[in-house]
Amino acid sequence: MEAGAKKEEKIPIEPPLQTVDYRTLSKGFGWWAAAVLVESWGRKQICLYLWQRKKDGWKRKQKFTIHDPEKWEQITKAVEELLPRMQ
């Protein structure tokens, strides 16, 4: 690890889910959001998590699961159609 580099905490996911890989989207002020590739019962899924820090550790507040590439296409199409309306 480089000097001054901060070690990332272990992602707060418990069995039967197994974390394959993840990307932190944001972390600070007691909140942690991440996209996580998980495996459960031989099936891989991508989950978007939001945790809140409590006295006894990180507690899950929200979870959204993307079950397959077709579902992701549906989600991205809907979001892309709405994005221009944000301006």
QUITA-V346248 format. One record per pair of residues at least 6 apart in sequence whose ideal C-beta (glycine too) atoms are under 8 Angstrom apart, sorted by the first residue. I is the first residue (numbers start at 1). J is the second residue. Records with the same first field share a line. If there is no record, write none. Layout:
I->J ; J
This chain:
1->7
8->24
9->58
11->19 ; 22 ; 34 ; 36
12->32 ; 51 ; 57 ; 58 ; 60
13->19 ; 36 ; 38 ; 49
16->40 ; 41
17->38 ; 39 ; 40
18->38 ; 39 ; 40
19->36 ; 37 ; 38
20->37 ; 38 ; 39 ; 44
21->36 ; 37
22->34 ; 35 ; 36 ; 37
23->34 ; 35
24->32 ; 33 ; 34
25->33 ; 34 ; 35 ; 48
26->32 ; 33
27->33
30->52 ; 53
31->50 ; 51 ; 52 ; 53
32->49 ; 50 ; 51 ; 52 ; 53 ; 58
33->48 ; 49 ; 50 ; 51
34->48 ; 49
35->46 ; 47 ; 48 ; 49
36->46 ; 47 ; 48 ; 49
37->44 ; 45 ; 46
38->44 ; 45 ; 46 ; 47
39->45
45->65 ; 66 ; 67
46->65 ; 66 ; 72
47->63 ; 64 ; 65 ; 66
48->62 ; 63 ; 64 ; 65 ; 66
49->60 ; 62 ; 63
50->60 ; 61 ; 62 ; 63
51->58 ; 59 ; 60 ; 61
52->58 ; 59 ; 61
53->59
66->72 ; 75
